Amino acid sequence: MRILVVGAGAVGSLFAARLAAAGETVELTGRAEHVAAIRNRGIEVLGTGAGTFRPTALTRLEDAQTPDAVLLTVKTFHLSAAAAELGRRYRAAFPTLLPQNGLGVEPLVEGPLREASGVDPRPGLVRAVNTIPATLVRPGVVRQAGTGELVLRDPADGGPNASATALFERALESAGLSVRLVHDLERELWRKVLVNAAINPVTALHRVPNGRLLEPPYREEAQALLREAQRAASADGFEFSDAEADRDLERVVRATAENRSSMLQDRERGRPTEVDAISGEILRRAEAHGIDLPRTRSVVRRLASVPPATEAT
């Protein structure tokens, strides 16, 4: 199968490497420096499943072949532009995996794809919850710090995108990635958002790896954000007890103790973060129900307005 990976960051590069190793024909697009390193040496994966893998790397989408499936692995704030570019390039819709953090991802892709291609993309859009920890160490080098999984809606439940979901289930499992099928994907999306809302802002603001959230004062800060996120989830129709939410948070922190969260990585590189898709979306949903989340509002403001190099720890 010919697979196009749009967005060669940490997650996109790792998935491209795994799929290429499984025998798929993989092309990925990314920044010039990263692409040059991949062309010269391949993608070097450190940590879990270490090795060197050689997908085709491109700087321009227009140089890619027509794919059988697409992994759209850009950050949420680039999704709409990337979707529009895909639609203009191919004037068609393909099975497209969306493993981004946050809530409300599908509308960011559906509208621009439909407008640019003239085709209804919904049967191909497959939302995924990704917990596989990946860090872009330097151009051409990515680290997988643990195992994690991809969670998909069970294609046996039917629906317009069931065949696209089954396609990705087979491809990802053949690449050695753990896939878990669920009946209630929305709850799993909220489950990850709760954890992200606790881990990412605290690690980004204090510049600490995930494992430090087991210690005070970071633990208390993370838990306070977690409680506010639970209130938003409850208002949205998804109940998580304190015990369940705390177990999820501690499990992820321990499993990814050496990992630097994606939000921290973005700030260290002077790039925008996904705080709006995670904490910002939690805040908007809470406000729609008349719920005030002061700590969440504070971290959204701080991460959106303070330059990465000057934020105090």
C-alpha positions in Angstrom: 0.0 0.0 0.0 1.2 3.5 -0.8 1.0 5.7 2.3 1.5 9.4 2.4 2.5 11.0 5.8 1.9 14.7 5.8 3.8 16.3 8.7 7.2 14.8 9.5 7.4 15.8 13.1 8.0 13.3 15.9 4.8 11.3 15.5 4.7 11.4 11.7 8.4 10.4 11.4 7.9 7.5 13.8 4.9 6.2 12.1 6.6 6.6 8.7 9.6 4.6 9.9 7.4 1.8 11.3 5.2 1.5 8.2 8.3 1.5 5.9 9.8 -1.3 8.0 6.6 -3.3 7.5 7.0 -3.1 3.8 4.6 -0.3 2.9 5.6 2.3 0.3 5.8 5.4 2.4 6.4 9.0 1.4 6.5 11.8 4.0 6.7 15.5 3.8 8.5 17.7 6.2 10.9 20.6 6.9 14.0 20.8 4.6 16.6 20.1 7.2 14.7 17.0 8.5 14.1 15.8 4.9 17.7 16.2 4.0 18.8 14.1 7.0 16.3 11.3 6.1 17.5 11.2 2.5 21.1 11.0 3.6 20.8 8.5 6.6 17.2 7.4 6.9 15.1 7.9 10.1 17.0 6.7 13.1 14.7 5.5 15.8 16.0 5.5 19.4 14.5 3.8 22.4 11.7 1.2 21.8 12.1 -0.6 18.5 15.4 1.1 17.7 16.7 1.0 14.2 17.2 2.9 11.0 14.4 3.1 8.4 14.2 4.6 4.9 10.9 6.0 3.8 11.0 8.5 0.9 11.2 12.1 2.3 9.9 15.2 0.4 9.7 18.9 1.1 6.8 19.5 -1.2 3.4 17.7 -1.3 3.2 18.3 -5.1 6.1 15.8 -5.5 4.3 13.0 -3.8 2.6 10.2 -5.7 -1.1 9.5 -5.5 -1.5 7.6 -2.2 -3.9 4.8 -1.1 -4.0 6.3 2.4 -2.9 9.4 4.3 -1.6 10.0 7.8 -2.2 13.6 8.5 0.2 14.2 11.4 0.6 18.0 11.5 -0.2 19.9 14.7 -3.8 21.1 15.1 -3.0 24.7 14.3 -1.7 23.5 10.8 -4.5 21.1 10.1 -6.8 23.3 8.1 -4.1 24.5 5.8 -2.7 21.0 5.3 -6.2 19.6 4.5 -6.8 22.3 2.0 -3.4 21.6 0.3 -4.2 17.9 0.1 -7.6 18.7 -1.5 -6.1 21.0 -4.1 -3.3 18.5 -4.9 -5.4 15.5 -5.5 -9.0 16.6 -6.0 -10.0 13.4 -4.3 -10.5 11.9 -0.8 -8.5 9.1 0.7 -8.6 7.2 4.0 -7.0 9.7 6.3 -5.9 9.1 9.9 -6.1 12.0 12.4 -4.1 11.2 15.5 -3.9 14.8 16.9 -4.2 15.8 20.5 -7.3 17.7 21.6 -10.9 17.9 20.8 -12.9 19.2 17.7 -10.3 17.9 15.2 -12.5 16.6 12.5 -14.2 19.9 11.6 -10.7 21.5 11.1 -10.1 18.9 8.3 -13.5 18.2 6.8 -14.4 21.7 5.7 -11.1 22.6 4.0 -10.9 19.2 2.3 -14.4 19.4 1.0 -14.0 22.9 -0.3 -10.6 22.3 -2.0 -11.4 18.8 -3.5 -15.1 19.0 -4.2 -15.4 15.6 -2.6 -17.1 14.6 0.7 -14.2 13.5 2.9 -16.2 12.1 5.8 -16.1 8.4 4.8 -12.3 8.5 4.9 -11.7 10.5 8.0 -10.5 8.2 10.9 -10.0 9.8 14.3 -7.4 8.1 16.5 -6.2 8.5 20.1 -2.5 8.3 20.1 -0.5 7.6 23.3 2.7 6.4 21.7 5.4 8.8 23.1 7.7 10.2 20.4 10.3 13.0 20.6 12.1 14.5 17.6 15.7 14.5 18.9 17.3 16.3 15.9 16.8 16.2 12.2 16.6 12.5 11.1 16.4 11.2 14.6 13.3 10.3 16.7 13.0 8.6 20.1 10.1 6.3 21.1 10.2 6.5 24.9 7.8 3.6 25.7 5.1 1.7 24.0 1.7 3.3 24.1 -1.2 2.6 21.6 -3.5 3.9 19.0 -7.2 3.7 19.9 -9.7 3.5 17.0 -13.5 3.2 16.9 -14.4 -0.5 16.3 -15.1 -0.8 12.6 -17.5 -3.7 13.4 -19.9 -1.0 14.7 -20.4 0.1 11.2 -20.7 3.7 10.0 -19.5 5.5 6.9 -15.8 5.3 7.7 -15.7 1.6 8.9 -13.8 0.4 5.9 -11.2 3.2 6.3 -10.8 2.4 10.0 -10.3 -1.3 9.2 -7.6 -0.4 6.7 -5.7 1.6 9.2 -6.1 -1.1 11.9 -4.5 -3.7 9.6 -1.7 -1.3 8.5 -0.8 -0.1 11.9 -0.8 -3.5 13.5 1.4 -4.9 10.7 3.8 -2.1 11.5 4.1 -3.4 15.1 2.0 -0.6 16.6 -0.5 -1.5 19.3 -4.1 -0.9 18.2 -7.1 -1.0 20.6 -10.7 -0.9 19.3 -13.4 0.7 21.3 -17.1 1.4 21.0 -17.0 4.9 22.6 -14.2 6.8 21.0 -15.4 10.1 22.3 -14.9 9.0 25.8 -11.3 7.9 25.0 -10.7 11.2 23.3 -11.8 12.9 26.5 -9.7 10.5 28.6 -6.6 11.6 26.8 -7.5 15.2 26.9 -7.8 15.1 30.6 -4.3 13.7 30.9 -2.9 16.1 28.4 -4.6 19.0 30.1 -2.8 18.1 33.3 0.6 17.1 31.9 1.3 19.4 29.0 0.9 22.9 30.5 2.7 22.1 33.7 5.7 20.5 31.9 5.8 23.3 29.3 5.7 26.1 31.8 8.2 24.6 34.2 10.4 22.9 31.5 10.4 19.5 33.2 10.0 16.0 31.9 6.8 14.1 32.6 8.2 12.1 35.5 8.6 15.3 37.6 4.8 15.5 37.9 5.0 12.7 40.5 6.7 15.3 42.8 5.4 18.5 44.5 4.6 21.2 43.5 4.2 19.9 40.0 1.9 17.1 41.1 -0.5 19.5 42.8 -0.6 21.8 39.8 -1.3 19.0 37.4 -4.1 17.6 39.6 -5.7 21.0 39.9 -5.9 21.3 36.1 -7.1 17.7 35.9 -10.1 18.5 38.3 -11.1 21.5 36.1 -10.9 19.3 33.0 -13.1 16.7 34.6 -15.8 19.4 35.2 -15.7 20.3 31.5 -15.9 16.6 30.5 -18.9 16.1 32.9 -20.7 19.1 31.4 -20.0 17.6 27.9 -21.6 14.3 29.0 -18.6 12.3 30.0 -18.1 11.4 33.7 -14.7 10.5 35.1 -14.4 9.9 38.8 -11.5 11.4 40.7 -10.1 7.9 41.3 -10.3 7.0 37.6 -8.8 10.3 36.4 -6.0 10.1 39.0 -5.2 6.5 37.9 -5.0 7.6 34.3 -2.7 10.5 35.0 -0.3 8.5 37.2 -0.2 5.6 34.7 0.7 7.9 31.9 3.2 9.9 33.9 5.0 6.8 35.1 4.9 5.2 31.6 6.4 8.3 30.0 8.5 9.6 32.9 11.5 10.4 30.7 9.5 11.9 27.9 9.3 15.6 27.3 5.7 16.5 26.4 4.9 17.7 22.9 3.9 21.1 24.4 7.3 21.4 26.1 9.1 20.3 22.9 7.3 23.0 20.9 8.2 25.7 23.5 11.8 24.6 23.5 11.9 25.1 19.8 10.2 28.4 19.9 7.1 27.1 18.1 3.4 27.5 18.8 1.9 24.9 21.1 -1.4 23.0 20.9 -2.7 24.6 24.1 -5.7 26.0 22.3 -6.8 22.6 21.0 -6.4 21.0 24.5 -6.8 23.5 27.3 -8.4 26.2 25.1 -11.1 23.8 23.9 -11.8 22.6 27.5 -12.2 26.2 28.5 -14.6 26.9 25.6 -16.8 23.9 26.3 -16.9 24.8 30.0 -17.8 28.4 29.3 -20.7 27.2 27.0 -22.1 25.6 30.2 -21.5 28.6 32.4 -18.5 26.9 34.2 -15.5 29.0 35.2 -12.1 27.2 35.1 -9.6 29.8 36.4 -6.5 27.6 36.5 -7.1 26.4 32.9 -7.8 30.0 31.8 -4.5 31.0 33.4 -2.3 28.4 31.6 -4.0 29.2 28.3 -3.1 32.8 28.7 0.4 32.2 29.9 1.2 29.7 27.1 -0.4 31.8 24.4 1.2 35.1 25.4 4.6 34.5 27.0 7.6 33.9 24.7 9.1 30.4 25.2 12.6 31.8 26.2 11.3 34.1 28.9 8.7 32.1 30.8 9.8 31.7 34.4 10.1 28.2 35.9 
